Amino acid sequence: MLGQKAYGVPEPVEKRNRVAVKIMEEEYIVLSDAEAEYIKGLAGLVDERMKAALAVNPRLSRGQAAILVCLSLADDLNKIKRRYTELMSLVEDVR
């Protein structure tokens, strides 16, 4: 779930936050060790992008819109990772 460490033993379910969020008017319960407001912010971003995708092309199914949103978020993540690597390289060059 969100916020879990990539390695190691995850916290027991009962120790995680249960956060109710709405995306496209559907409620989801997210179990996470992240703060509730953070999870709600992520859900808001996904909801916003889903609505934008469907506004641009209302013939998309919700599933198709979700895949396009995932691709868009993955693209954002890759660009940020690339920029981070470039910046860290510059920092190392200055040292």
C-alpha positions as CSV (number, residue, x, y, z in Angstrom):
1,M,0.0,0.0,0.0
2,L,0.9,3.6,-0.2
3,G,3.8,4.6,2.0
4,Q,5.1,1.1,2.7
5,K,8.8,0.5,2.6
6,A,9.9,-1.3,-0.6
7,Y,11.8,-3.8,1.5
8,G,11.2,-5.3,4.9
9,V,8.1,-6.5,6.8
10,P,5.1,-4.2,6.3
11,E,3.2,-2.9,9.4
12,P,0.2,-5.0,10.5
13,V,-3.0,-3.8,8.8
14,E,-4.5,-2.6,12.1
15,K,-1.6,-0.1,12.5
16,R,-2.2,1.6,9.2
17,N,-4.4,4.6,8.6
18,R,-7.7,3.9,6.9
19,V,-8.5,6.8,4.6
20,A,-11.7,7.2,2.7
21,V,-11.3,9.0,-0.6
22,K,-13.5,9.7,-3.6
23,I,-12.3,9.4,-7.2
24,M,-14.8,9.9,-10.0
25,E,-17.6,9.8,-7.4
26,E,-16.6,6.3,-6.2
27,E,-15.4,5.8,-2.7
28,Y,-12.2,3.9,-1.9
29,I,-10.7,2.9,1.4
30,V,-6.9,3.2,1.3
31,L,-4.8,1.5,4.0
32,S,-1.5,3.3,4.4
33,D,1.2,4.4,6.8
34,A,1.1,7.8,5.2
35,E,-0.8,10.7,6.7
36,A,-4.5,10.9,5.8
37,E,-4.2,14.4,4.2
38,Y,-1.4,13.2,2.0
39,I,-3.5,10.3,0.7
40,K,-6.5,12.7,0.2
41,G,-4.2,15.0,-1.8
42,L,-3.1,12.1,-4.0
43,A,-6.7,11.0,-4.6
44,G,-7.6,14.6,-5.5
45,L,-4.8,14.7,-8.1
46,V,-6.0,11.4,-9.6
47,D,-9.6,12.6,-9.6
48,E,-8.6,15.9,-11.3
49,R,-6.6,14.1,-13.9
50,M,-9.4,11.5,-14.6
51,K,-11.9,14.3,-15.0
52,A,-9.6,16.2,-17.3
53,A,-8.9,13.1,-19.5
54,L,-12.7,12.5,-19.8
55,A,-13.3,16.1,-20.6
56,V,-10.9,16.0,-23.5
57,N,-12.3,12.7,-24.8
58,P,-15.7,11.9,-23.3
59,R,-15.9,8.6,-25.3
60,L,-13.2,7.1,-23.2
61,S,-14.3,4.5,-20.7
62,R,-13.2,5.1,-17.1
63,G,-10.7,2.2,-17.5
64,Q,-9.2,3.9,-20.5
65,A,-9.0,7.2,-18.8
66,A,-7.4,5.6,-15.8
67,I,-4.7,4.0,-18.0
68,L,-4.0,7.3,-19.6
69,V,-3.7,9.0,-16.2
70,C,-1.3,6.3,-15.1
71,L,0.8,6.8,-18.2
72,S,0.8,10.5,-17.6
73,L,1.8,10.1,-13.9
74,A,4.5,7.6,-14.9
75,D,5.9,10.1,-17.4
76,D,5.9,12.8,-14.7
77,L,7.8,10.4,-12.4
78,N,10.4,9.5,-15.0
79,K,11.0,13.2,-15.9
80,I,11.5,14.0,-12.2
81,K,13.9,11.0,-11.7
82,R,15.9,12.1,-14.7
83,R,16.1,15.7,-13.5
84,Y,17.1,14.5,-10.0
85,T,19.9,12.4,-11.5
86,E,21.1,15.4,-13.5
87,L,21.0,17.7,-10.4
88,M,22.8,15.1,-8.3
89,S,25.5,14.9,-11.0
90,L,25.9,18.6,-10.9
91,V,26.2,18.5,-7.1
92,E,28.9,15.9,-7.3
93,D,30.8,17.9,-9.9
94,V,30.8,20.9,-7.6
95,R,32.3,18.8,-4.7
